[in-house]
Amino acid sequence: MLKEFLRIPKLETERLLLRKLTPNDIDDLREWLGLDIVYKYWGRPANKDEKNPELLFIDPRPSVKRKPSHDFTWGIESKENHKVIGIIEVFDVENDRLGKIAYRINPACWNQGVCIEALEKVVNFIFSETMIDRLHAEADVENKASNAVLKKCGFTHEGCIRNGKMVSSYCTYNIYGYIRDDFCQHENVRHT
């Protein structure tokens, strides 16, 4: 379920607007979010909310008072057609110091650089505007595209878990990390 966030700033790239998802996005999400192919390497199949995106915006227990979340979830909107073509998340944020990052993109938009463009913008935001010092990601070794995206965006391959459990499935997967020092070094190189 999507959470209410303290702060979800809009982020913009040349082709994309990263923003909070709203109920107006349900039809766009319905086109791709529940597709089996999106979850081939996700570590689990699509859940009920992903197959029925209208449920993402319904609080099943409205009377429960929840703690504010420090996680971020952005819908990735194409500026060309104003459709939500992906989701990128920084979640499981611990003590405002580290978090996991994951993304899902509409298969119709695969191999178009959308994920790289969105991920680079989110990494820049996290290390420029928050106190988070480390982002980490997992990618099934069979998911060549996601492994390539993470490397291209500056994530360091930190290891491989053989026959481990990724979410709720067993597979061999790579672990990637990106720390603030890496980002600062990269930024210094870009500006010299």
N, C-alpha and C positions, 0 to 999 in steps of 0.2 A: 504494500500500500504506500502511496506517496504520502509524505509527511508535510506538515506545515513547517516551514523553515523560518528562521529568524531573518535571514537575508539572502535573497536570491537576486543578485544584480543581473541586469541584462548585459550580455557580452556580445560584441559584434566583430565579425570578420568580413572579408571581401564578399563572400557569398552567403554567409550564415548569420542568423540571429539566435543566440542562445538565451533562453528565457524560461521563466517558470511555466510549467504546463497548466492549462486551464480546461474546464469542461468543453470549451469551444474546439479543443483539439481531439475530441473523441473520434470523430469520423476519420481523421488522418491516422490516428493510432490504430483504429480498427483494420485499416488496410494491411498492416504489416506486423504489429506488435505480438500477435498470437501465432504467427507462422512458425511451424516446426523448424524450418531452416535457420531461423534467427537463433534458435537455442541448441543447434547441433553441437556447439562447443561451449555452451554456457554452464554446463555442470548440472543442469536440471531442465525439464521441459517447461513450457510456458505454464504459468499458474492461471487460476480462474480469473483473476483481475486483469491479467495481460490478454487473455482471450476475450474478455468483456471489459474493455477499457472504461466504460462508464462507472464501473465499480471502483476504479482508482480514486474517484472523487467523492465517494460516499464513506463517511465515517461510520464503521459498524458499531461503535460504542461511543456515541456523542457525549454521554454524560461523564466519561472518564477524563480526568484532567491529566494531560500529558506534559512531560518536561519539554522545554524547547530543544529542538534538534540542532546539532552543529553540522549536519550533513547538507550536501548540495545536490539537487537534481535539476538539470536543465533539459528542456525540450530543444531539439536542434531544428530550427525553422529555416527552410530554403527561402532566400530573398527573392528568388526567381518566381516561385509560385505560391509562396506564403503557406506552405504545407509543412507540418512537423514530420521530418524524415529520420529522426533519430532521438536518442536519449543518451545523455552522458551524466554520470553520477560520481561524486566523491562521498563515500559513505563509511560507516564504522569509524568515524573520526574519534580518536581517543585523546582526551585532555588537550584538545586544540593543537596537537603535536604531529599526529600522523593519521593517514586515512588511506582507504582503498579507492581505486578508480576503476570504473567499468563503463562500457558503452555498448549500445545496440543501434544498428543502422538499418533502415529499410533496405531489403535486398535489391530493390530497383535502383538504389544509389550506391551500391558497392563498386569499388574500383574507380571512384571518381574523386578521391582525395578528401571527401567530406570528413571522415573520421580523423585524419591527420590535422586538418584545419581546425576542427573543434577541440581536439585534444591539446594541440599547441596553445590555443587560447585559454583553455581551462588551467593548464599547467602555469602559464604566465600569471593568470589571476591568483591562483593559490599561493605562489611564491612571492608575488608582489603585494598582495592585499590581505593576506591572512597570516596567522602565526604558525601554520602547518609547516613542519620541517621535512616531512617525508611522505611521499605517495608510493604506493605499491600496487602491483597488478599481477594477475595470474592469467596465463594463456595456455590452453591445451597445445601440446607440441604439434598436433595435427592441424591446428589453426594457423596456417602459414601467413595469412593476411594480418591477423591480429598481432602475431609475433613481429612481423615487419613494421607495422604501425608503431608499436611501442619503441622499437629500436630507432626508427626514423625520428621519433619525437624526443629522443634523448634519454629514454629509460635504459638503465644498465641491467643486463642479464645477470642475476645474482645466484641462480641455481636452478636445479631441476628436481622435482619431486617425482620419483618413479612409482607408478602404481599407487598413487595417493588419492585422497578424496578431495575433489574440487566441488564445492557446494554439496551436492548429494549424489554425485556419480564418481566412479573410480576411473582414473586415467593417469597418464603421465603428463605433467604440466610444468611450464617454466614460471619462475618468479622473477619479476622485474621491479626495480626500485628507482626512484628519482628523489634526490635530496636537495635541499636549498643550496648547499655548496655547489652542486653540479649546475644548478640553474644560474647562480651568480657567476660562475666561471664561463658558462656558455654566453651569458649576456655581456660579460667583459670582452670576450673574443669578438662578438658581433659588433661592438661599438669601437673597436680599435682598428 
